[in-house]
Amino acid sequence: MNESSATRIVQRVDARYRYEILVDGRRAGLTAYRDHGEQRVFFHTEIDDAFAGQGLAAELVQWALTDVRESGMRIVPVCPYVAKFLKRHEEFADITDPVTPDVLRRLEEELG
Ligand SMILES: CC(C)(COP(=O)(O)OP(=O)(O)OC[C@H]1O[C@@H](n2cnc3c(N)ncnc32)[C@H](O)[C@@H]1OP(=O)(O)O)[C@@H](O)C(=O)NCCC(=O)NCCS
């Protein structure tokens, strides 16, 4: 099956604090977060090597950030990929908060 006919699905997996992108039912990557009150703090995004360079990270993050908006929450981009994505997608600027030392300290405690 070629790339264009593959089925891509993004889902939020609350129990694992992450969004996953599936390609033909196979997990191809994820973006991970923790919630600090109304802030959803994104700290890591990865796409499996086998699926790299196909725009999957962009699709995954676009879906995740749209879900944050629909949930009435705000975005904090600790993950460099998400930060870079937001620089190119100003439509999320109104719901984006800066990465502060407090955010990083709490995240470090949570992630051990
Ligand atoms: C970064 C990563 C998620 C990109 O996945 P992908 O599906 O191949 O990405 P896309 O095709 O949607 O986009 C590629 C873009 O990601 C950018 N990118 C690659 N690594 C990056 C990084 N560490 N930080 C920010 N951007 C990165 C590329 O420069 C490219 O940008 P361009 O659109 O200007 O060319 C993937 O390469 C990966 O899993 N890397 C290892 C883990 C990692 O470094 N994660 C990011 C920080 S948490």
The ligand as an SDF file (V2000), in Angstrom:
LIG
                    3D

 48 50  0  0  0  0  0  0  0  0999 V2000
   11.1860   15.2840   15.2450 C   0  0  0  0  0  0  0  0  0  0  0  0
   10.3070   14.1740   14.6670 C   0  0  0  0  0  0  0  0  0  0  0  0
    9.1380   13.9080   15.6270 C   0  0  0  0  0  0  0  0  0  0  0  0
    9.7630   14.6260   13.3100 C   0  0  0  0  0  0  0  0  0  0  0  0
    8.8920   13.6280   12.7770 O   0  0  0  0  0  0  0  0  0  0  0  0
    8.4430   13.6220   11.2260 P   0  0  0  0  0  0  0  0  0  0  0  0
    7.1100   12.9680   11.0770 O   0  0  0  0  0  0  0  0  0  0  0  0
    9.5490   13.0910   10.4120 O   0  0  0  0  0  0  0  0  0  0  0  0
    8.2680   15.1860   11.0330 O   0  0  0  0  0  0  0  0  0  0  0  0
    7.5230   15.9610    9.8840 P   0  0  0  0  0  0  0  0  0  0  0  0
    7.7320   15.2480    8.5580 O   0  0  0  0  0  0  0  0  0  0  0  0
    6.1300   16.3140   10.2670 O   0  0  0  0  0  0  0  0  0  0  0  0
    8.3680   17.2840    9.9760 O   0  0  0  0  0  0  0  0  0  0  0  0
    9.7570   17.2870    9.7490 C   0  0  0  0  0  0  0  0  0  0  0  0
   10.2410   18.5420   10.3900 C   0  0  0  0  0  0  0  0  0  0  0  0
   10.6500   18.2610   11.7580 O   0  0  0  0  0  0  0  0  0  0  0  0
   11.8170   18.9840   12.0500 C   0  0  0  0  0  0  0  0  0  0  0  0
   12.5510   18.4020   13.1610 N   0  0  0  0  0  0  0  0  0  0  0  0
   13.2660   17.2600   13.1530 C   0  0  0  0  0  0  0  0  0  0  0  0
   13.8250   17.0740   14.3510 N   0  0  0  0  0  0  0  0  0  0  0  0
   13.4370   18.1170   15.1540 C   0  0  0  0  0  0  0  0  0  0  0  0
   13.6970   18.4790   16.5020 C   0  0  0  0  0  0  0  0  0  0  0  0
   14.4430   17.7210   17.3030 N   0  0  0  0  0  0  0  0  0  0  0  0
   13.1530   19.6140   16.9630 N   0  0  0  0  0  0  0  0  0  0  0  0
   12.3830   20.3830   16.1950 C   0  0  0  0  0  0  0  0  0  0  0  0
   12.1010   20.0870   14.8910 N   0  0  0  0  0  0  0  0  0  0  0  0
   12.6270   18.9580   14.4020 C   0  0  0  0  0  0  0  0  0  0  0  0
   12.5730   18.9100   10.7420 C   0  0  0  0  0  0  0  0  0  0  0  0
   13.5240   19.9610   10.7010 O   0  0  0  0  0  0  0  0  0  0  0  0
   11.4710   19.1310    9.7020 C   0  0  0  0  0  0  0  0  0  0  0  0
   11.2630   20.5020    9.5820 O   0  0  0  0  0  0  0  0  0  0  0  0
   10.8840   21.1650    8.1820 P   0  0  0  0  0  0  0  0  0  0  0  0
    9.4090   20.9280    8.0410 O   0  0  0  0  0  0  0  0  0  0  0  0
   11.2420   22.5770    8.4020 O   0  0  0  0  0  0  0  0  0  0  0  0
   11.6900   20.4740    7.1380 O   0  0  0  0  0  0  0  0  0  0  0  0
   11.1100   12.8600   14.4430 C   0  0  0  0  0  0  0  0  0  0  0  0
   12.2230   13.1500   13.6140 O   0  0  0  0  0  0  0  0  0  0  0  0
   11.6180   12.2000   15.7100 C   0  0  0  0  0  0  0  0  0  0  0  0
   10.9310   11.3660   16.3110 O   0  0  0  0  0  0  0  0  0  0  0  0
   12.8380   12.5520   16.1690 N   0  0  0  0  0  0  0  0  0  0  0  0
   13.4350   11.9660   17.3680 C   0  0  0  0  0  0  0  0  0  0  0  0
   12.8070   12.5360   18.6400 C   0  0  0  0  0  0  0  0  0  0  0  0
   12.9100   14.0430   18.6850 C   0  0  0  0  0  0  0  0  0  0  0  0
   13.9610   14.6330   18.4710 O   0  0  0  0  0  0  0  0  0  0  0  0
   11.7460   14.7030   18.9890 N   0  0  0  0  0  0  0  0  0  0  0  0
   11.6500   16.1640   18.9860 C   0  0  0  0  0  0  0  0  0  0  0  0
   11.9430   16.7790   20.2780 C   0  0  0  0  0  0  0  0  0  0  0  0
   10.9930   16.1160   21.6350 S   0  0  0  0  0  0  0  0  0  0  0  0
  1  2  1  0
  2  3  1  0
  2  4  1  0
  2 36  1  0
  4  5  1  0
  5  6  1  0
  6  7  2  0
  6  8  1  0
  6  9  1  0
  9 10  1  0
 10 11  2  0
 10 12  1  0
 10 13  1  0
 13 14  1  0
 14 15  1  0
 15 16  1  0
 15 30  1  0
 16 17  1  0
 17 18  1  0
 17 28  1  0
 18 19  1  0
 18 27  1  0
 19 20  2  0
 20 21  1  0
 21 22  1  0
 21 27  2  0
 22 23  1  0
 22 24  2  0
 24 25  1  0
 25 26  2  0
 26 27  1  0
 28 29  1  0
 28 30  1  0
 30 31  1  0
 31 32  1  0
 32 33  2  0
 32 34  1  0
 32 35  1  0
 36 37  1  0
 36 38  1  0
 38 39  2  0
 38 40  1  0
 40 41  1  0
 41 42  1  0
 42 43  1  0
 43 44  2  0
 43 45  1  0
 45 46  1  0
 46 47  1  0
 47 48  1  0
M  END
$$$$
